[in-house]
Amino acid sequence: MPELVRLIIYGRKDCHLCFDMIAVLHELQTRLCFRIELVDVDSNAELAAQYGERVPVLVVEEEEICHFHLDPIALDAYFAKIR
């Protein structure tokens, strides 16, 4: 069984774009092998300063995949690169 890739979503509580990205990612979990980690940028002053209003941001191994909306093409490209 392949190792689960850790996708990190930097977001905020009550962020509708964050909820949308998470929902689409849950659908993609049926074909891609990953787990989702949510990080509230408001829980850390450095993260809040770094991301500001630019949330959600999807990151894998410090590589930004996309922000605001899930880019399935960019995510597929990442998985193709690591397989």
Backbone as CSV, one residue per row, in Angstrom:
resi,resn,N_x,N_y,N_z,CA_x,CA_y,CA_z,C_x,C_y,C_z
1,MET,0.853,-1.182,0.000,0.000,0.000,0.000,0.895,1.241,0.000
2,PRO,0.625,2.201,-0.904,1.470,3.392,-0.972,1.345,4.250,0.287
3,GLU,2.416,4.974,0.563,2.415,5.857,1.723,1.507,7.050,1.453
4,LEU,0.776,7.464,2.481,-0.122,8.608,2.327,0.675,9.903,2.226
5,VAL,0.357,10.691,1.219,0.940,12.018,1.055,0.207,12.957,2.000
6,ARG,0.946,13.842,2.648,0.348,14.796,3.595,0.090,16.122,2.890
7,LEU,-1.187,16.440,2.685,-1.587,17.722,2.116,-1.927,18.662,3.268
8,ILE,-1.353,19.843,3.248,-1.636,20.828,4.291,-2.470,21.951,3.680
9,ILE,-3.563,22.261,4.350,-4.382,23.400,3.948,-4.226,24.471,5.015
10,TYR,-3.653,25.599,4.611,-3.589,26.759,5.490,-4.862,27.552,5.247
11,GLY,-5.655,27.701,6.303,-6.943,28.359,6.146,-7.386,29.042,7.421
12,ARG,-8.659,29.340,7.467,-9.269,30.016,8.617,-10.586,29.335,8.960
13,LYS,-10.975,29.474,10.216,-12.302,29.019,10.622,-13.338,29.864,9.891
14,ASP,-14.453,29.273,9.571,-15.563,29.956,8.903,-15.189,30.532,7.540
15,CYS,-14.269,29.874,6.846,-13.835,30.301,5.508,-14.538,29.421,4.483
16,HIS,-15.455,29.999,3.702,-16.205,29.177,2.751,-15.306,28.607,1.653
17,LEU,-14.280,29.326,1.244,-13.361,28.785,0.243,-12.592,27.585,0.807
18,CYS,-12.264,27.661,2.093,-11.579,26.542,2.751,-12.478,25.309,2.760
19,PHE,-13.740,25.504,3.127,-14.691,24.394,3.155,-14.839,23.782,1.758
20,ASP,-14.897,24.646,0.733,-15.043,24.161,-0.644,-13.844,23.313,-1.053
21,MET,-12.621,23.799,-0.737,-11.414,23.061,-1.102,-11.381,21.709,-0.395
22,ILE,-11.730,21.690,0.870,-11.739,20.447,1.644,-12.741,19.458,1.051
23,ALA,-13.908,19.939,0.670,-14.933,19.057,0.105,-14.449,18.402,-1.188
24,VAL,-13.813,19.177,-2.059,-13.316,18.613,-3.315,-12.186,17.624,-3.040
25,LEU,-11.316,17.952,-2.088,-10.234,17.031,-1.738,-10.774,15.711,-1.205
26,HIS,-11.828,15.767,-0.404,-12.428,14.526,0.105,-12.918,13.650,-1.049
27,GLU,-13.470,14.271,-2.089,-13.914,13.502,-3.259,-12.726,12.853,-3.966
28,LEU,-11.593,13.558,-4.024,-10.413,13.050,-4.723,-9.696,11.942,-3.947
29,GLN,-9.988,11.824,-2.660,-9.333,10.785,-1.863,-9.693,9.382,-2.329
30,THR,-10.733,9.229,-3.114,-11.092,7.902,-3.609,-10.096,7.407,-4.654
31,ARG,-9.369,8.329,-5.320,-8.411,7.905,-6.347,-6.972,8.280,-6.052
32,LEU,-6.751,9.206,-5.134,-5.393,9.604,-4.758,-5.146,9.227,-3.298
33,CYS,-3.916,8.926,-2.990,-3.573,8.451,-1.655,-2.988,9.606,-0.835
34,PHE,-3.834,10.275,-0.061,-3.354,11.397,0.747,-4.189,11.566,2.000
35,ARG,-3.608,12.297,2.939,-4.355,12.721,4.122,-4.294,14.240,4.172
36,ILE,-5.272,14.826,4.822,-5.389,16.283,4.883,-5.092,16.753,6.296
37,GLU,-4.261,17.756,6.386,-3.982,18.413,7.663,-4.417,19.870,7.527
38,LEU,-5.250,20.311,8.448,-5.725,21.696,8.432,-4.926,22.523,9.423
39,VAL,-4.474,23.690,8.981,-3.739,24.604,9.849,-4.449,25.944,9.825
40,ASP,-4.891,26.387,10.991,-5.563,27.688,11.121,-4.483,28.770,11.168
41,VAL,-4.425,29.600,10.127,-3.370,30.619,10.079,-3.508,31.640,11.202
42,ASP,-4.709,31.792,11.733,-4.914,32.757,12.813,-4.395,32.252,14.156
43,SER,-3.973,30.992,14.208,-3.429,30.443,15.457,-1.952,30.786,15.632
44,ASN,-1.367,31.414,14.609,0.057,31.720,14.634,0.276,33.060,13.927
45,ALA,0.862,34.025,14.620,1.046,35.366,14.061,1.883,35.347,12.779
46,GLU,2.898,34.482,12.725,3.734,34.408,11.525,2.942,33.890,10.323
47,LEU,2.124,32.871,10.560,1.298,32.348,9.475,0.268,33.369,9.023
48,ALA,-0.336,34.067,9.979,-1.325,35.093,9.637,-0.682,36.177,8.788
49,ALA,0.532,36.569,9.129,1.241,37.589,8.356,1.637,37.048,6.981
50,GLN,2.065,35.794,6.928,2.513,35.195,5.678,1.370,35.035,4.681
51,TYR,0.220,34.548,5.159,-0.869,34.241,4.245,-1.917,35.345,4.143
52,GLY,-2.028,36.190,5.164,-2.999,37.278,5.109,-4.372,36.787,4.717
53,GLU,-4.928,37.401,3.688,-6.252,37.006,3.192,-6.166,35.953,2.092
54,ARG,-4.961,35.502,1.767,-4.756,34.545,0.676,-4.910,33.120,1.197
55,VAL,-6.128,32.767,1.576,-6.436,31.417,2.049,-7.677,30.912,1.329
56,PRO,-7.823,29.624,1.189,-6.914,28.569,1.610,-5.723,28.438,0.667
57,VAL,-4.654,27.890,1.217,-3.457,27.585,0.440,-3.166,26.100,0.647
58,LEU,-3.043,25.377,-0.453,-2.746,23.947,-0.400,-1.252,23.752,-0.624
59,VAL,-0.600,23.103,0.342,0.853,22.906,0.315,1.165,21.430,0.514
60,VAL,2.168,20.953,-0.229,2.681,19.602,-0.054,4.197,19.710,0.024
61,GLU,4.762,19.228,1.125,6.211,19.261,1.308,6.788,20.640,0.965
62,GLU,6.199,21.676,1.502,6.621,23.071,1.334,6.447,23.599,-0.082
63,GLU,5.797,22.849,-0.957,5.506,23.298,-2.317,4.041,23.718,-2.384
64,GLU,3.812,24.982,-2.748,2.431,25.442,-2.885,1.843,24.867,-4.165
65,ILE,0.716,24.199,-4.007,0.022,23.610,-5.149,-0.967,24.625,-5.736
66,CYS,-1.724,25.274,-4.870,-2.705,26.254,-5.321,-3.220,27.050,-4.127
67,HIS,-3.969,28.096,-4.416,-4.617,28.864,-3.353,-5.978,29.353,-3.848
68,PHE,-6.812,29.734,-2.907,-8.210,30.143,-3.110,-9.104,28.980,-3.545
69,HIS,-8.806,28.347,-4.671,-9.617,27.240,-5.183,-8.701,26.076,-5.529
70,LEU,-9.193,24.874,-5.363,-8.391,23.707,-5.695,-8.129,23.672,-7.193
71,ASP,-6.886,23.463,-7.548,-6.484,23.294,-8.941,-6.193,21.803,-9.137
72,PRO,-7.168,21.043,-9.623,-6.973,19.594,-9.745,-5.861,19.232,-10.730
73,ILE,-5.622,20.065,-11.722,-4.555,19.789,-12.685,-3.196,19.901,-11.991
74,ALA,-3.020,20.931,-11.177,-1.764,21.104,-10.443,-1.578,19.967,-9.435
75,LEU,-2.657,19.550,-8.788,-2.559,18.453,-7.824,-2.211,17.147,-8.535
76,ASP,-2.860,16.872,-9.662,-2.533,15.676,-10.430,-1.076,15.708,-10.911
77,ALA,-0.602,16.878,-11.319,0.782,17.020,-11.769,1.748,16.704,-10.623
78,TYR,1.404,17.145,-9.421,2.260,16.834,-8.270,2.314,15.324,-8.043
79,PHE,1.154,14.670,-8.046,1.128,13.226,-7.814,1.836,12.466,-8.925
80,ALA,1.739,12.933,-10.167,2.447,12.286,-11.276,3.949,12.407,-11.088
81,LYS,4.392,13.531,-10.542,5.815,13.774,-10.337,6.403,12.858,-9.258
82,ILE,5.609,12.532,-8.232,6.151,11.746,-7.121,5.961,10.241,-7.314
83,ARG,5.198,9.831,-8.272,4.929,8.393,-8.493,5.949,7.793,-9.425
